[in-house]
């Protein structure tokens, strides 16, 4: 159980100082909403010393009772409150309140107090062109925008409709795709080793079967309904998708329910891809704003949960349905209705962890979560800061298979005990798979005779969380 500070109780200072100077980094999070709670959960689970600041005493009490963290009740932008939380000793300060301006001000105060690194959530599109200024002139170490990053993720799904998710490493030179094995898939009832005869140049690095997760070996046999996670270059992944009979039919038109920030960012990207859009939004003023700022989207003022309206606007003929309202339950119901009409590609925004197991059984397509998108941006940064003196750093991190598996990209900064050694001669810990090596512009799907060298980007997939340095994979 953690500790809660409800007033200026200086007797707690020794605890805070010990946390800041201990084995792990000291991290302060301001704002304990959905994003703040998710960060608190992940960072405390990894063993970092975490303090949470929020105005609501009940929220703080819940955080302290649930996670091993320090709780400070108060205004996170207040100088004295930050001192009570030990911000002057913080290695990383993260502001994720609902207000962009408060987040920026919190970080400015924290920087002045002595926090080493500051991270702010900034969501307003008006600030998009000021990110370089914020980092260079205001001293922000990192700016995260969950809505924009979620829009980028959705755009990738639309451009690759056969995949459930598709994540990128090494600036797009290598990708990780999630697919489902259907009854007619040629991989069904075949071992992974048998793929070599088809020269597909991809690697199946994780498999989800019902509630079980596998980091598979070559003799693993795939079954119908398995979800598989495959790494490879974009070209080789597309070849693999075609081999599976899933095709790569381009989506030409989409229907988007909800006109919030994600929709705005997404519509800009889909316009660039030449995709036609219908956006249904309840708020009339928001409809007017979208119509002024989007050139090619058709904006419809109405209730996206109204089945008659959806039918009238041609949902059953849409290439994809993307449900992005602020209500998880509404998004799920709309997506289920789209599935009943036979819409092939469905993408649903869900933030609540409580729905994750239910959604697996509903099979309503792809799920996106803005709060998990933020976690996937901040966690690699935290691990990189923690391991700054090591021979490699986390560049990219994705939590896959419902958070049970991590896919990480490391940049090898210098020669280490694992460089220049054939992989077959390395003592790699269980449940860790080297899924790819990017060397210059070449993507290597590794065999036992391959090796890692300085300046490589190395992608690993593992059920062992909290790996911060590539050397951690070795026994």
C-alpha positions as CSV (number, residue, x, y, z in Angstrom):
1,X,0.0,0.0,0.0
2,X,1.2,3.5,-0.8
3,X,1.2,6.7,1.2
4,X,-1.2,9.7,0.9
5,X,-0.3,13.3,1.7
6,X,-3.3,15.5,2.3
7,X,-1.5,18.6,3.6
8,X,1.9,20.1,4.2
9,X,3.2,17.2,6.4
10,X,6.9,17.5,6.3
11,X,7.4,14.4,8.3
12,X,6.9,12.6,5.0
13,X,9.9,14.2,3.4
14,X,12.4,11.4,4.4
15,X,10.1,8.9,2.6
16,X,10.0,10.9,-0.5
17,X,13.8,11.5,-0.5
18,X,14.5,7.9,0.0
19,X,12.3,7.1,-3.0
20,X,14.0,9.6,-5.2
21,X,17.5,8.4,-4.3
22,X,16.8,4.7,-4.3
23,X,17.5,2.0,-6.8
24,X,14.8,3.1,-9.2
25,X,13.9,6.5,-10.7
26,X,11.4,8.8,-8.9
27,X,8.5,9.8,-11.1
28,X,5.8,12.3,-10.3
29,X,2.4,12.1,-12.2
30,X,0.0,15.0,-12.2
31,X,-3.6,14.1,-13.1
32,X,-5.1,10.7,-12.1
33,X,-7.7,10.4,-14.8
34,X,-7.7,7.5,-17.3
35,X,-4.3,8.3,-18.7
36,X,-2.8,9.1,-15.3
37,X,-4.2,5.9,-13.7
38,X,-2.9,3.8,-16.6
39,X,0.6,5.3,-16.3
40,X,0.5,4.8,-12.5
41,X,-0.5,1.2,-12.9
42,X,2.3,0.4,-15.4
43,X,5.1,2.4,-13.8
44,X,4.5,1.2,-10.3
45,X,4.2,-2.4,-11.5
46,X,7.7,-2.0,-13.1
47,X,9.1,-1.0,-9.7
48,X,9.6,2.7,-10.2
49,X,9.0,5.0,-7.3
50,X,5.9,7.0,-8.2
51,X,4.0,9.9,-6.7
52,X,0.6,11.0,-7.9
53,X,-0.9,14.5,-7.6
54,X,-4.6,15.2,-8.0
55,X,-7.1,17.6,-6.6
56,X,-9.7,14.9,-5.7
57,X,-8.9,13.3,-2.3
58,X,-11.0,10.2,-3.2
59,X,-9.1,9.7,-6.4
60,X,-5.8,10.0,-4.5
61,X,-7.0,7.6,-1.8
62,X,-8.0,5.1,-4.5
63,X,-4.6,5.3,-6.2
64,X,-2.7,4.8,-2.9
65,X,-4.9,1.8,-1.9
66,X,-4.6,0.2,-5.3
67,X,-0.9,0.8,-6.2
68,X,2.3,1.1,-4.2
69,X,2.6,4.9,-4.7
70,X,2.7,8.2,-2.8
71,X,-0.4,10.3,-3.1
72,X,-0.5,14.1,-2.8
73,X,-3.8,15.9,-2.8
74,X,-3.7,19.4,-4.3
75,X,-3.3,21.5,-7.4
76,X,-0.4,20.0,-9.4
77,X,0.5,23.5,-10.8
78,X,1.0,24.8,-7.3
79,X,4.6,25.4,-6.3
80,X,4.1,24.2,-2.7
81,X,2.1,21.1,-3.7
82,X,4.9,20.1,-6.1
83,X,7.5,20.6,-3.3
84,X,5.3,18.3,-1.0
85,X,5.5,15.7,-3.8
86,X,9.3,16.0,-4.0
87,X,9.3,17.3,-7.6
88,X,12.7,18.9,-7.0
89,X,14.1,15.4,-6.6
90,X,12.1,13.9,-9.5
91,X,13.8,12.2,-12.4
92,X,10.7,12.4,-14.6
93,X,7.7,14.7,-14.1
94,X,4.5,13.8,-16.2
95,X,1.5,16.1,-16.5
96,X,-1.6,14.5,-17.9
97,X,-4.5,16.6,-16.6
98,X,-7.5,17.4,-18.9
99,X,-6.1,20.9,-19.6
100,X,-3.2,21.4,-22.1
101,X,-2.3,24.8,-20.6
102,X,-2.2,23.4,-17.0
103,X,0.0,20.6,-18.2
104,X,2.5,23.0,-19.8
105,X,2.5,25.2,-16.7
106,X,3.0,22.2,-14.4
107,X,6.0,21.2,-16.4
108,X,7.5,24.7,-16.4
109,X,7.1,24.8,-12.6
110,X,8.6,21.4,-12.2
111,X,11.6,22.3,-14.4
112,X,12.3,25.3,-12.3
113,X,12.1,23.2,-9.1
114,X,14.7,20.8,-10.5
115,X,12.9,17.9,-12.2
116,X,15.3,16.4,-14.7
117,X,12.8,15.5,-17.4
118,X,9.3,16.8,-18.0
119,X,6.5,15.3,-20.2
120,X,3.2,17.0,-21.0
121,X,0.1,15.8,-22.7
122,X,-0.9,18.5,-25.2
123,X,-4.0,17.6,-27.3
124,X,-5.3,20.8,-28.9
125,X,-4.6,20.9,-32.7
126,X,-3.9,24.7,-32.3
127,X,-0.6,23.8,-30.6
128,X,0.5,21.3,-33.2
129,X,3.0,23.7,-34.9
130,X,4.5,24.8,-31.6
131,X,5.9,21.5,-30.5
132,X,9.5,22.3,-31.4
133,X,9.2,25.6,-29.6
134,X,7.7,23.8,-26.5
135,X,10.6,21.4,-26.4
136,X,13.4,23.8,-27.1
137,X,12.3,27.1,-25.5
138,X,10.1,25.8,-22.7
139,X,12.3,22.9,-21.7
140,X,9.7,20.1,-22.3
141,X,11.5,16.8,-22.7
142,X,8.5,15.2,-24.4
143,X,5.1,16.2,-25.7
144,X,2.4,13.5,-26.1
145,X,-0.8,13.8,-28.0
146,X,-3.0,10.6,-27.5
147,X,-5.6,11.7,-30.0
148,X,-3.1,12.4,-32.8
149,X,-1.2,9.2,-32.1
150,X,-4.4,7.2,-32.1
151,X,-5.4,8.7,-35.4
152,X,-2.1,7.6,-36.9
153,X,-2.7,4.1,-35.6
154,X,-6.2,4.0,-37.1
155,X,-4.9,5.3,-40.5
156,X,-2.5,2.4,-40.6
157,X,-5.3,0.0,-40.0
158,X,-7.3,1.6,-42.9
159,X,-4.4,1.4,-45.2
160,X,-3.9,-2.3,-44.3
161,X,-7.5,-3.6,-43.9
162,X,-6.6,-7.3,-43.6
163,X,-4.7,-6.7,-40.3
164,X,-6.3,-6.2,-36.9
165,X,-3.4,-3.9,-35.8
166,X,-0.2,-2.9,-37.6
167,X,2.6,-1.2,-35.6
168,X,5.9,0.2,-37.0
169,X,9.5,0.0,-35.9
170,X,12.7,1.7,-37.1
171,X,10.8,4.5,-38.8
172,X,8.6,2.1,-40.9
173,X,11.4,-0.2,-42.1
174,X,9.9,-3.0,-40.0
175,X,6.4,-3.7,-38.9
176,X,4.4,-5.9,-36.6
177,X,1.0,-7.1,-37.8
178,X,-1.8,-8.8,-35.9
179,X,-3.9,-11.3,-38.0
180,X,-6.5,-14.0,-37.3
181,X,-6.2,-17.5,-38.6
182,X,-9.5,-18.3,-40.3
183,X,-10.9,-21.7,-41.4
184,X,-9.6,-21.3,-44.9
185,X,-6.2,-19.9,-44.0
186,X,-3.4,-22.0,-45.6
187,X,-1.5,-21.8,-42.3
188,X,-4.1,-23.7,-40.4
189,X,-2.8,-27.0,-39.0
190,X,0.7,-26.2,-40.2
191,X,3.9,-25.7,-38.2
192,X,5.7,-22.4,-38.3
193,X,8.9,-24.2,-39.6
194,X,7.0,-25.1,-42.7
195,X,6.7,-21.4,-43.7
196,X,10.4,-21.4,-44.8
197,X,9.6,-23.4,-47.9
198,X,7.5,-20.5,-49.2
199,X,10.3,-17.9,-48.7
200,X,7.9,-15.5,-47.0
201,X,10.6,-13.7,-45.0
202,X,8.5,-13.0,-41.9
203,X,8.5,-14.3,-38.4
204,X,5.5,-15.3,-36.3
205,X,6.6,-14.1,-32.9
206,X,3.5,-14.4,-30.7
207,X,0.3,-16.4,-30.8
208,X,-2.9,-16.0,-28.7
209,X,-5.1,-19.0,-28.4
210,X,-8.1,-18.4,-26.3
211,X,-6.7,-17.2,-23.0
212,X,-3.2,-18.6,-23.6
213,X,-0.2,-16.7,-25.0
214,X,2.7,-18.4,-26.7
215,X,6.2,-17.2,-27.8
216,X,6.3,-20.0,-30.4
217,X,9.1,-22.2,-31.7
218,X,9.4,-23.6,-35.2
219,X,7.4,-26.8,-34.3
220,X,4.4,-24.8,-33.1
221,X,1.2,-25.7,-35.0
222,X,-1.3,-23.0,-35.8
223,X,-5.0,-23.6,-35.3
224,X,-8.1,-21.8,-36.6
225,X,-9.1,-18.8,-34.6
226,X,-5.5,-18.2,-33.4
227,X,-4.4,-14.6,-33.4
228,X,-0.9,-14.3,-34.6
229,X,1.6,-11.4,-34.4
230,X,4.0,-11.3,-37.4
231,X,7.1,-9.2,-38.0
232,X,8.7,-8.3,-41.3
233,X,9.4,-5.5,-43.8
234,X,6.2,-3.8,-45.1
235,X,6.7,-5.5,-48.5
236,X,7.2,-9.0,-47.0
237,X,4.3,-8.5,-44.6
238,X,2.0,-7.7,-47.6
239,X,3.3,-10.8,-49.4
240,X,2.5,-12.8,-46.3
241,X,-1.0,-11.4,-46.1
242,X,-1.7,-12.3,-49.7
243,X,-0.3,-15.8,-49.1
244,X,-2.9,-16.2,-46.3
245,X,-5.6,-15.3,-48.8
246,X,-6.6,-12.2,-46.9
247,X,-5.9,-9.9,-49.9
248,X,-5.2,-6.2,-49.6
249,X,-8.3,-4.6,-51.0
250,X,-8.1,-0.9,-50.5
251,X,-10.7,0.9,-48.4
252,X,-12.2,3.7,-50.4
253,X,-14.8,5.1,-48.0
254,X,-15.4,5.1,-44.2
255,X,-18.1,6.2,-41.8
256,X,-16.8,7.8,-38.6
257,X,-19.1,8.2,-35.6
258,X,-18.1,11.1,-33.3
259,X,-16.4,14.3,-34.3
260,X,-13.8,14.8,-31.5
261,X,-10.1,15.4,-31.7
262,X,-9.2,11.9,-32.9
263,X,-11.7,12.3,-35.8
264,X,-10.1,15.7,-36.7
265,X,-6.6,14.3,-36.9
266,X,-7.7,11.1,-38.6
267,X,-9.7,12.9,-41.2
268,X,-6.7,14.9,-42.2
269,X,-4.7,11.7,-42.7
270,X,-7.5,9.9,-44.6
271,X,-7.8,12.9,-46.9
272,X,-4.1,12.5,-47.8
273,X,-4.9,8.8,-48.6
274,X,-7.8,9.8,-50.8
275,X,-10.4,8.0,-48.6
276,X,-14.0,9.4,-48.7
277,X,-15.5,10.1,-45.3
278,X,-18.8,10.6,-43.7
279,X,-18.6,12.0,-40.1
280,X,-21.7,11.8,-37.9
281,X,-21.6,14.2,-34.9
282,X,-24.4,15.2,-32.4
283,X,-23.1,18.6,-31.5
284,X,-24.1,21.2,-34.2
285,X,-21.3,23.7,-33.3
286,X,-18.7,20.9,-33.6
287,X,-20.1,20.0,-37.0
288,X,-19.6,23.6,-38.2
289,X,-16.0,23.5,-36.9
290,X,-15.3,20.3,-38.7
291,X,-16.8,21.5,-42.0
292,X,-14.7,24.6,-41.9
293,X,-11.4,22.7,-41.3
294,X,-11.9,19.6,-43.4
295,X,-12.0,19.9,-47.1
296,X,-13.3,16.5,-48.3
297,X,-15.3,15.0,-45.5
298,X,-19.1,15.0,-45.5
299,X,-20.3,16.2,-42.0
300,X,-23.7,14.9,-40.8
301,X,-25.4,16.4,-37.8
302,X,-27.1,13.6,-36.0
303,X,-27.0,10.8,-33.5
304,X,-24.5,8.1,-34.5
305,X,-26.3,5.5,-32.3
306,X,-29.5,6.0,-34.3
307,X,-29.9,2.9,-36.5
308,X,-32.2,4.5,-38.9
309,X,-29.7,7.3,-39.5
310,X,-26.9,4.8,-40.0
311,X,-28.9,2.9,-42.6
312,X,-30.0,6.1,-44.3
313,X,-26.4,7.1,-44.7
314,X,-25.4,3.7,-46.1
315,X,-23.5,2.0,-43.3
316,X,-24.0,-1.4,-44.8
317,X,-22.1,-0.2,-47.9
318,X,-19.3,1.5,-46.1
319,X,-15.8,0.1,-46.5
320,X,-15.1,0.7,-42.8
321,X,-16.9,1.8,-39.6
322,X,-14.9,3.8,-37.0
323,X,-16.7,4.5,-33.8
324,X,-15.0,7.3,-31.8
325,X,-17.6,8.7,-29.4
326,X,-16.7,9.6,-25.8
327,X,-18.8,6.6,-24.5
328,X,-17.2,3.1,-24.6
329,X,-20.6,1.4,-24.4
330,X,-22.0,3.4,-27.3
331,X,-18.9,2.6,-29.4
332,X,-19.3,-1.1,-28.7
333,X,-23.0,-1.2,-29.6
334,X,-22.5,0.8,-32.8
335,X,-19.7,-1.6,-33.8
336,X,-21.8,-4.6,-33.1
337,X,-24.6,-3.2,-35.2
338,X,-22.1,-2.6,-38.1
339,X,-20.9,-6.2,-37.7
340,X,-24.5,-7.4,-38.1
341,X,-24.8,-5.5,-41.3
342,X,-21.6,-7.2,-42.7
343,X,-19.2,-4.2,-42.6
344,X,-15.8,-5.8,-43.1
345,X,-13.5,-3.4,-41.3
346,X,-14.6,-2.1,-37.9
347,X,-12.5,0.0,-35.5
348,X,-13.7,0.8,-32.0
349,X,-12.4,3.2,-29.5
350,X,-12.4,1.8,-25.9
351,X,-10.6,3.2,-22.9
352,X,-11.9,1.0,-20.1
353,X,-9.9,-2.1,-19.2
354,X,-13.1,-3.7,-17.9
355,X,-14.3,-4.3,-21.5
356,X,-11.2,-6.0,-22.8
357,X,-12.2,-9.6,-22.1
358,X,-15.7,-9.0,-23.3
359,X,-14.5,-7.5,-26.6
360,X,-12.4,-10.6,-27.3
361,X,-15.5,-12.8,-27.4
362,X,-17.5,-10.3,-29.4
363,X,-15.0,-10.2,-32.3
364,X,-15.9,-6.7,-33.4
365,X,-12.6,-6.0,-35.2
366,X,-9.9,-3.7,-34.1
367,X,-9.8,-1.9,-30.8
368,X,-7.9,1.4,-30.1
369,X,-7.3,3.0,-26.7
370,X,-5.9,6.5,-26.5
371,X,-4.7,6.0,-22.9
372,X,-2.7,2.9,-23.9
373,X,-1.3,4.8,-26.8
374,X,0.1,7.4,-24.3
375,X,1.5,4.6,-22.2
376,X,3.2,3.1,-25.3
377,X,4.9,6.4,-25.9
378,X,6.0,7.2,-22.4
379,X,7.1,3.8,-21.1
380,X,10.0,3.5,-23.6
381,X,11.1,7.0,-22.8
382,X,11.1,6.2,-19.0
383,X,13.1,3.0,-19.6
384,X,15.6,4.8,-21.9
385,X,16.2,7.5,-19.2
386,X,16.6,4.8,-16.6
387,X,19.2,3.0,-18.7
388,X,20.9,6.0,-20.2
389,X,24.3,4.7,-19.3
390,X,23.7,1.2,-20.7
391,X,24.8,-0.1,-24.2
392,X,21.3,0.2,-25.7
393,X,18.0,2.0,-25.1
394,X,14.4,1.4,-25.8
395,X,13.4,3.3,-28.9
396,X,9.8,1.9,-29.4
397,X,7.4,-0.2,-27.3
398,X,4.1,-1.7,-28.0
399,X,2.0,-3.8,-25.5
400,X,0.2,-6.5,-27.5
401,X,-2.1,-9.5,-26.7
402,X,-4.1,-7.4,-24.2
403,X,-0.9,-6.1,-22.5
404,X,0.4,-9.6,-21.8
405,X,3.3,-9.3,-24.3
406,X,5.7,-6.5,-25.1
407,X,7.3,-5.8,-28.5
408,X,10.3,-3.5,-28.0
409,X,12.9,-1.9,-30.3
410,X,16.4,-1.3,-29.0
411,X,19.1,0.8,-30.6
412,X,22.5,-0.7,-30.0
413,X,24.8,2.2,-29.0
414,X,28.0,0.4,-28.5
415,X,29.6,-3.0,-28.5
416,X,28.5,-5.3,-25.7
417,X,28.7,-8.9,-24.7
418,X,25.9,-9.8,-27.1
419,X,27.4,-8.1,-30.2
420,X,29.3,-10.1,-32.8
421,X,28.1,-13.4,-31.3
422,X,25.9,-15.8,-33.3
423,X,22.4,-15.8,-31.8
424,X,22.5,-19.5,-31.4
425,X,25.4,-19.1,-29.0
426,X,23.7,-16.5,-26.8
427,X,22.0,-17.7,-23.5
428,X,18.7,-15.9,-24.0
429,X,16.1,-16.0,-21.2
430,X,12.9,-18.0,-21.7
431,X,9.9,-16.4,-23.4
432,X,12.0,-13.9,-25.3
433,X,12.3,-13.9,-29.1
434,X,14.5,-11.8,-31.2
435,X,11.9,-10.9,-33.9
436,X,14.0,-8.8,-36.2
437,X,17.2,-6.8,-36.8
438,X,17.3,-3.6,-38.9
439,X,20.8,-2.8,-40.2
440,X,21.0,0.3,-42.3
441,X,18.0,-0.2,-44.6
442,X,18.1,-4.0,-44.5
443,X,15.5,-6.0,-42.5
444,X,16.9,-9.3,-41.2
445,X,14.6,-12.0,-40.0
446,X,17.2,-13.6,-37.7
447,X,18.4,-17.2,-37.8
448,X,20.8,-18.8,-35.3
449,X,23.8,-17.8,-37.5
450,X,22.9,-14.1,-37.5
451,X,24.4,-11.7,-35.0
452,X,23.8,-8.2,-33.5
453,X,26.3,-5.4,-34.1
454,X,26.7,-1.8,-33.1
455,X,24.1,0.7,-34.5
456,X,21.6,-2.1,-35.2
457,X,17.9,-1.7,-34.3
458,X,16.8,-4.9,-32.6
459,X,13.2,-5.9,-32.1
460,X,12.3,-8.4,-29.4
461,X,9.0,-9.9,-28.3
462,X,8.6,-11.1,-24.8
463,X,6.2,-11.9,-22.0
464,X,8.8,-10.6,-19.5
465,X,7.9,-7.0,-19.0
466,X,10.1,-4.2,-17.7
467,X,13.1,-5.0,-19.9
468,X,15.0,-1.7,-20.3
469,X,18.2,-2.7,-21.9
470,X,19.0,-5.3,-24.6
471,X,21.4,-7.0,-22.2
472,X,18.5,-7.8,-20.0
473,X,17.4,-10.6,-22.4
474,X,20.5,-12.7,-21.5
475,X,20.8,-15.2,-18.6
